[in-house]
Amino acid sequence: MIIELTDTSSREVASALISAKRTAGASGLVLTLLIVTTDGHFDEVLEAAKASATAHPSRVILVTYVEADQARLDATIEVGEGLPGDLVVLRLHGELRHHGDSICLPLLLPDSPTIVWWPHEAPDHLADDPIGGLADRRITDAAGCHDPQDALLRRARNHAPGDTDLTWTRLTRWRALLAAAMDQTRSEVIGAMVSAAPDNAPATLLSAWLSDRLDVHVERRDGDQPGVNEVRLTTLEGDITVRRVAEGTALYQVPHQPQRTVALRRRPLTDLLTEELQRMDADDIFEAATSRLVADAEGR
């Protein structure tokens, strides 16, 4: 069922949504996912949100801002039709962009978490943003911004509990492999190196995490492949290395053990979002990494 509303109000949208749910019989939703995006990225973001809702049945509210002289709210409601939840698209025209909180608040699921996701550009102070202030957790993606390095540093400088960034989620497998390698050797790490594509934001965050956890200088080198290419931890017994050699494959080496081939694929946006929707508490390790990132940037 699809309902189109033009020049409407949040009260009318909420009423239409309740009526549609009675007809479609949708239930069992566990969270509200608010997405602030643009028309240019709308289809990609919508696809990821729908796929993640398969694992986490959600009310998905997509908010887009429309430049206009007159304030107006247009909405599209979609329930049923094989959707694992509700879908509401809100187009905020003109000055309504400054009142997103009052428009979205009546549409949030009661007694359940609210997550806000900015897939590309985002405000500097997420928790102070009108829509961001509604959320229990706030997700950004510096890699989707025009200047990923600058965006990542701004996120780090203005970090608040409940904030996270998908650059961190992209590192989940790298961090797991490196943590497993450290568990297999008792030797102290005395140096580290991260090789990655120039200006790769996840590599910058990975370097900050290693520097914070190991208390060593992390050398950055430019690689010849996209993303993170290699991580090397130097110990007194030899090097720990994880080196991507092909799409989805990496070589994994721990001192005194044979080299192994491990899976290390580039994860699609749907996987990243699904992982983040599983977590509702603050990520202390991510916060520590962002603090180290800021300290390193200010110490240059």
ABEGO torsion letter per residue (X at the ends): XBBBBBGBBAAAAAAAAAAAAAAAGBBGBABBBBBBBBAAAAAAAAAAAAAAAAABBBBBBBBBBBBBABBBBBBBBBBEGGBBEBBBBBBBBEAAAAAAAAAAAAABBBGBBBBBBBABBBBABAAABAAAAABABBBBBAAABABAAAAAAAAAAABBBGBBBAAAAAAAAAAAAAAAAAAABABBBABBBBBBBBGBAAAAAAAAAAAAAAGBBBBBBBBABBEBABBBBBBAAEBBBBBBABBGBBBBBBBGBBBBBBBBBBBBAAAAAAAAAABABBBAAAAAAAAAAAAAAAAX
